[in-house]
């Protein structure tokens, strides 16, 4: 009989959210090629803003890491997030005819600001377990979505390039390392920390759905 891990409990708590993400018209539009390219451009620009703040959250989490190896891992991941953000400028943004100045001049959308603010606050003021719970959906759900999208494919070469980035083996290895860490620390968590990590994991999983929806609607500040 398979041993149940904390990661099983985490995933079970958001499985319905994950299914809603896969059913979202933005995600469906990536695979059937029907997604408006303006919505995709909006998404990539907002993702660049997000990755910079996500890197800061990972740096805060690294500072709270219980072991040096964990500290090193999250520092590397923070660096990797910045490198991905910069690569967007050399890849997708050049396809869109956008400069770095164009991206910087674009406002951070309300949902994006709310999501990254939540991540930063949790990683700054919460325990290591709370911060880990908060950052984990961006790793895990993106990987699962990427794998599902690779299976579906896309007739659009632009969208296929994006899918290959997040569903590939290299990103999968990164996610596996974070999940292994989650399993390792779970046995040492008290009920309060375990419950808090589960709560933050649920909140940011919802933000993951909201991020797709934000891009699909090309969300703007209402006033």
N, C-alpha and C positions, 0 to 999 in steps of 0.2 A: 504493500500500500504506500502511495506517495505521501511524503511528509508535507504538511501544509506550512508554508512560510508566510511571513508578514506581507511579502509582495503579492501573494495570492489574495490576501484580505484587501490590500490596496486596490488591486485590479478589479476585484469583484464589486468594490464600492463605486467604481466609475464605468463599469462595462456598458451601462445604458447611455452614458454620455459619449463614449467612444462610438457606439452605434449611430448616435445622432450626428456625430462628426462625419462619419462615412456617408451618411445619407444627405449631408448638406449639399445644396446645389453648387456651391463653389467647388467642393471636392469632386462632385460628379462631373462638373464642367471641365475639370482638368483632364479627366479620363476620356470623355467623349469629344473633347475639342471645342465644346460650345461656350466655354467661359469667355466673357468679354475681356479682351486684352487690357482694357483700361482698369478693370477690377484686379487683374493679375499684377499690373504695374503698381497699383495702389498697395497691394499686398506686399510686394517685394520692397517697396520704399519703407513701409511701416515695419517690415521685418528687420531692415537695417537699423532703424531706430531702436527696435526691441533688443536686438543682439548686443548693442552697446550697453544697455542697462542690465541685460541678463549677465553679461560678463562681470559687471560690478557686483551683482548678487552672488555670483559664483566666487568672486574674490572674498566677499564677506563670509561666505560659507567656509572657504578654505581656512580663514583665520580661526574658525571655531572647530576645525577638524581634530578629532581625538588622537590621530596618529599622523606621523610625518608623511607616510605614503599617501594618505588621503588628502593632506594639504597639497602635496605635489600634484596629485591627480586633478584637483579642482583648479589649481593655478594654471595647469596646462589646458584645461577645458575653457577657462576664461580667456586665455590667449587664443585658443582655437575659435571662440565665438567672434573675437575681433578680426581674426584672419578671414573668417567666412564673410563678415560684414564688408571687409575691404574687397574681397573677391567678387562681391556683388557688383561693385563699381566697374570692375574689369570685364564682367560677363554680362549679366542681364541689363545693367544700366546703360552700357554702351549700345546694346540692342535697341533700347528705348530712346537713344539719343540724349541721355541725361548726364549731366556733370555732377561732381560731388557737391558743388554749390547749389545745384537744383534740388538735390536730395535734402541738404541741410536747410534749405528754405521752406521745405514742406513741413507743416505742423504735425506734431504727434497727435494721432487721433485719440478721442476720449477713452475708448476701450483699451487702447495700447498704454496710455498713461496710467489708467487705473490698474492694469495688470502688472506693469513694471513697478509701480509704487508699492503694490502689495508684496511683490517679491522682495524688494529692497527692505521694506519695513520688517518682514518676517525674518529675513536672513540677518538683519542688524540687531533686532531686539529679542528674537526667539532663541531657543536652544538649537544645537546642531541638528537634532532629529526633526525639529519643526522646519528649519531651513531646507533640509533635505527633502522633506515631504512637499514643500512648496516648489522647488526647482525640478522635481522628478517628472511631472507630466510633460514638460517641454522636451525632455529626453525621450521618454517612453512612448507617449502617445504619438509623437512625430515619427518615431521608428515604426510603430505598428501601422500608422496611416501610410507611411512610405512603402512598407512591404505590400500592403493591400493595393496601393496604386500601381506598383510594379507588376503585380499579377494582372491588373486590368489593362495596363498600357495606356497609351495616348497617341492619337493620330497627329497631334501637334508637336513638332520638334522642340519648340520652346518649353512647353509644359513637360515633355519627356525629360529634358535636361534637368529640370527642377526635381522631378520624381526620382531620378537616378541619384541625386545628391543625398536625399534623406532616407532612401530605402536600401542603400548599398551596404556592403559588408563592413566597411570602415566605420561608418556611423553605428552600425549594429554592435561592433566590438566595444565602442565607447559606452553605449547604453548598458551592455552586459556587465561592464565593470561597475557602473553605478548601482545596478540592481544587486550585484554581489555584495557591495558595501551595505546596501539597505538590509539585506538578509543578515549580514554579519552583526550589525549593531542592534538589530531588533530584539535579540534575546536579552540584552542588557537594559532595555527600556522599561521604565515603570509604567503603570496604567495611564498616568496623566500625559507623559511624553508620547506614548503610543497613540492615545486618543487625539492629541494635538496634531501629530504628524498626519494622521488619517484625515483630520479636518482640513488642514492646509492643502493636502493632496487633492481633496474634493473640490475646494475652492478654485485652485489654479487649473484643474481639469475643466471646470466650467469656463474659465477664462480662455482656455484653448478653443472651445467651441465658439465663444464670443469673438475671438480673433478672426476666425474664418468668416463669421457672419459680418463683422465689421468691414472686412475687405470686400465682401460680396456687395454690401450696400454702399461702399466707398464713403464710410461714415465721416461726417463733418461735425464741428461744434455747432450746436443749434443757435447760439447767440454770440 
